[in-house]
Amino acid sequence: MTDRKLHVDGVAIALLVLCCFIWGLNQVAAKAAMAEIAPLWQATARTAGGAVLVWVWSRSRGIAIFHRDATLHGGLLAGVLFAAEFFCIFVGLQFTSASRMVVFLYISPFVVALGMPLISRSERLRPLQIGGLALAFAGVAVAFSEGFWRPAIGPDQWKGDSLGVAAGALWGATTLAVRGSALTHASAEKTLFYQLAVSAFLLLGAAIAAGSPLPGELSALAWSSLAFQVVVVTFASYLLWFWLMRHYPATRIASFTMLTPMFGMALGVVLLHEPLTGRLLLALAAVAGGIFFVNRKPR
């Protein structure tokens, strides 16, 4: 049986914050490489490269990922949802900004919170936790509210925003598919390999069908971005994420993902010299408070 804990401890918090920091930088890296690598080829490269790394890692540690254990149906479903999510993200980034995309992605915790009680009664949220989740999301909205009032990026911005909403819903659905199937008892490596391998084939087919041009000579920036997405994001951080999902309550760890857009904004301040506004500080306080209420132990 899986050694599942009822509450999020210090180790989980440290790993979740690290993952959120990495994911906060992810959209910036993808957008930076998009001028040289077509979106669907970029999505294909990161999932295929990540699948290879997970396979090598599993073999080196003696972790079986090809044995029969009744996870095939759940793995295929999770892989299809994962592919659809990243199709929406990379296509959507052509029409909207990375900051707007990351906002819409984080409707995922709401999808998880609504769906998990149907899978596990022990993860039903209490009113205080629902309020905490709403407070955290309100903090995210406050941080990015300035962007909502600026002139539109272009006439097709609504397409990118819509794809961002769809990607967030698909991310939440993937989490539910993992927890609601036999994958909940599988290793993190096998869970991740299913999603990367299946999505690599599907995204490759989408790139070919769309007639996306193959990348030519790449700059150091494009190579660095792609390496970061494959090794750090797709391999290391996702492996950590699925390990955490296996050992901790999904609704509670999902609430921590609200930190990702906050990190994205902070990285913009540091790397792009964007102003540190009062709204950002207020939003950080709201997110911290929301996470506290979601993870507060009952009396």
N, C-alpha and C positions, 0 to 999 in steps of 0.2 A: 504493500500500500504506500501511497505517497505520504511523505512526512510533511503534512500541511499545517501551518501555524495559523492561529486565530487572529493575531494582531501583527502589525508591521513593526519590526524591531529596528535597532540602530544600524545593523548591517544592511538591511533592506533599504533604509532611508538613504544611506550613503551611496548605494548602487543605483538607486532611482534618481538621485540628484545628478550623478555622473551621466547616466543615460540621457536625462533631460538636457544637460549641457551639450552633449554630442548632437542630439536631435535639433537643438536650437541653432546649431551651426550648419546642419544638413541642408536646409533649403537654400541658404546662401551659397553653399558649395555647388549645388545642382544648378542654380541660376547662373553662376559664374562660368560654368563649363558649357552652357547651352548654346553659346554663340559658335562653338567649335564642334560640339557633338549633338546631333539631333536628339530630341527628347526620348523617343522610343528606343534608339540605339543606346543611349545612356542608361535607361532603365534596364534594358536587356543585359548590358555589360555588368552592372552592379549586382543583379540577381544571379547571373551565371557565375561571376567571379566569387560571390559569396557562397554559392552552392559547392564550388570546388574546395574552398577553404574549410567549410564545415565537414566535407567528406574526408579531407586530409587530417583534420583535427580529430575526427571520430576514429579513424583507423589508428592514429598514433596513440590514442588512449584506450583502444580496445572496446569502443562503444559500437554495438551493432545497430545499424540503421536500415538494413535491408531484410531483417528477419520478419516472419509473419507474426503479427500480434494484434490483429483486428483493428488496426489504425488506418487502413487504406482509404476507406470512405471518408473519414474525418480529415485525413491528410489531403486528399484531392479537393475537398470542399474548401479547406483553409487555403490551399494553393491557388485556387481559382479566385477566391475573394482577395487574396494578397496581390495577385496579378492585376485585378480590376482596380484596386486601390492605387497602385503605382502607375497604372495607365492614366487614371484621372489626375494624379499629381503632376506627372511630367507633361502631359498634354495641356493641363490647365495653366502651368507656369508660363506657357507661351502667351497667355492672354491677361494674366493678372500678376501682381507683385508677389514676391516671396513672403512678405509680411502679411498680406491678406490671406494667402494660401494657408499659412500656419495657423491663423485664427480659425478658419473653417475646419481644419483637420481636427481641432480639439473639441468637436461635438462628440468625439468618440467616447469619453467617459459617461456621457448621458445615455448613449446606446447600451453600454455595458451595464450601467446602473439599472436601466429599465428591463434588460433581458436576463440578468443574473438571477433574480428571484424565481424565474421560471425553471432555472437549472439547479440551483442550490438554495433551499429555504434558509440556510444559515447565513446567507449573504444578503438577506433582505435589509434594506436601509431603513433606519429609524428617521423620524422627522428632523431631528437635529442634523443627521448626516446629509439628508436631502438639502437642507438649508445651507450646509457647508459647501456642498457641491455647487449650488447656485451662486453662493458668494464668491467662490473661486472663479467661476466662469464670468461673473460680473466684473471681477478684477481684470480678466483678460480683455473683455470688451472695453473697459475704461482705458487700458493701455494703448489700444489701437484705435480709439475713437477719433483721434486726430486724422488718421488716414481715411476714415469714412467721409470726412467733410472736405477733403482736398478734391481738386478737379479730377474727373474720371481719367483713368489710364488710357482708355481708348474705347471705341464703340463695342468691342467684343469683350470688355471686361466681365460682363455678366456670365459669359461662357466659362471663364476661368474660375469665377466665384462659385458657380454652380457645380463645377467639377470638384472644387475644394470641399464643398458640402458633401458631395457623393463619396469622396475619398475618406472623409471623417466617419461617415456612416459605415463604410466598408471596413475600416480599421476596427471599429467596435464590433461589427459582425464577425470579423476574423477571430477576435478574442473570445467571443461567445462560442464560435465553432470549435475552438481548441478546448475550452472548458466543458462544453456539452457533449464531447465525443470521447472515444478511447484515448485520444491524444493527451488528455489530462493526466494519464498515468505513464505516458511515454517520456523519454529523456528530452531535455531541451534541444539537444543536437538533432534528434530525429524530427521533432516538431518543426524546427527551423529549416531542416533540409527539405522536407515536404514542400514547404511554402516557396523556398528559393528555386528548387528544381522545377516544380510545376509552373511557376510564374516565368521562369527563364524561357521555357518552350513557348508559352502563350505570348509573351512580350516579343519574342523573336518573330513569331508569326505575324503579330500586329505591325512590327516595324517593316517587314517585307511587304505585307499587304498595303501599307500606307505609302510605300515607295520612298521612305525616308532615305536621304543620301548618306552613304557611309562616310565617317569622318576621315579627313586626310591627315596631313601633318599636324600634330598637336603641340601646343605650347606647354611650358613647364607648369603654368597655372592649371591648364586642363588636365594634365597628367596627375597633378597633386590632388585636384578635386576628385577625380575618378578613384584614385588610390584611397583617399579618405572615405569616400562613399562605400567602396567595396570592403576594405579591411576593418575600418573602425566602426562605421555605421551598420552595414549589412551583416557583417560577420560578428564582431565582438559585442556591439551593443544589443543586437537582437538576440544573441545567445544569452546574454544576461537577462533580457526582458522575459524570455520564455522560461528561464530557470525561476525567476521571481514569480511568474504566473503560476508555476507548478507548486510553489511552496507557500504562497501568501494569498490572502483573499483578493480576488480579481478587482472587485469594486473599489477597494481601498488603494491598491497600487495604481489603478487607473486614475485616481484623483490626482496623483503626483504628476501626471503628464501635463497638468495645467502649468507647471513650471517651465515647460519647453518654450512657449512663446515669450515668456518673461526673459529667459536666457537669450532668445533670439533678439529681443529688443536691446538687452544689455550689450550683446556682442556688436550690435550696430553702433552703439555709443562708443565702444572701445575701438573697433576696427574701422568704422566709417565716419567717426567723429560726429555722430548725431547728438543732438542736445539731450541731456538728462532732465526730463520734465517732471513736474510735480505729479502729473497723472501716472507716470510710470511708478513713482515711489508709492502712491496710493494703491495702485494695482498690485504691487508686490506685497503690500500689507494685507490686501484682501485675499490674495492667493494663499499666503501663509496661514491666515485665519481659517479659510475654507478647508485647507488640508488638515488643520488641527481638529476641526469639528468632525470631519469625515472619519478620522482615525482615533477619535476619543473613545476610550474604553467605557462601556456601560457600567453603571454602579452595580 
